Amino acid sequence: YAVVSLGSPDSVGRMLCGDGWTDRRLVVQMFGRSLDSVEELATFMDDAFEDVPLTELPDSPFSWRELSTPPYRDPDTGGVLSAVHTYRFPGAS
């Protein structure tokens, strides 16, 4: 299974004129019992969020994968594998 969260706006920077901009971030946590199941979810999430317009959001911004972690098996969760992707997209100016 996967959990998709929309993060709060992050202040990214300021221009010389003092105007700033923010980016938004989708965080996707993927879980599975096998490496194949986590990789399948990762591919599905890339197809859904990487370099595609987010039509559900105002101005349909394009997102890009910012971060990905390799699958990790946590011995404290009964051996469940997990991985995380973040996708970034421009927010309001």
SULKA-V383514 format. One record per residue. N is the residue number from 1. RES is the residue in one small letter. PSI is psi in whole degrees, 0 to 359 (* if undefined). OMEGA is omega in whole degrees, -180 to 180 (none if undefined). Layout:
n: <N	N>
res: <RES	RES>
psi: <PSI	PSI>
omega: <OMEGA	OMEGA>
This chain:
n: <1	2	3	4	5	6	7	8	9	10	11	12	13	14	15	16	17	18	19	20	21	22	23	24	25	26	27	28	29	30	31	32	33	34	35	36	37	38	39	40	41	42	43	44	45	46	47	48	49	50	51	52	53	54	55	56	57	58	59	60	61	62	63	64	65	66	67	68	69	70	71	72	73	74	75	76	77	78	79	80	81	82	83	84	85	86	87	88	89	90	91	92	93>
res: <y	a	v	v	s	l	g	s	p	d	s	v	g	r	m	l	c	g	d	g	w	t	d	r	r	l	v	v	q	m	f	g	r	s	l	d	s	v	e	e	l	a	t	f	m	d	d	a	f	e	d	v	p	l	t	e	l	p	d	s	p	f	s	w	r	e	l	s	t	p	p	y	r	d	p	d	t	g	g	v	l	s	a	v	h	t	y	r	f	p	g	a	s>
psi: <167	150	126	127	144	117	165	156	139	132	117	317	181	147	170	329	354	347	144	174	160	152	155	164	133	132	125	120	127	138	146	167	344	158	319	319	322	319	324	317	319	317	317	316	320	317	326	328	343	121	38	150	136	84	343	348	154	139	6	61	153	143	160	150	125	321	144	146	151	156	139	131	118	114	340	354	28	23	15	135	146	156	158	136	144	142	130	149	153	137	199	150	*>
omega: <-179	176	180	-180	175	-178	176	178	177	175	-174	-177	179	176	-180	-179	179	178	178	175	178	171	176	-175	168	177	-179	175	-177	-177	177	179	-179	177	179	-178	178	178	178	176	180	177	179	-179	175	178	-177	-169	-175	176	176	176	177	-170	179	-177	179	-180	178	-179	174	177	177	179	-178	-171	170	177	175	176	-178	178	-179	-179	-179	-179	179	177	178	175	176	175	-179	169	167	178	-177	177	-178	175	-179	177	none>
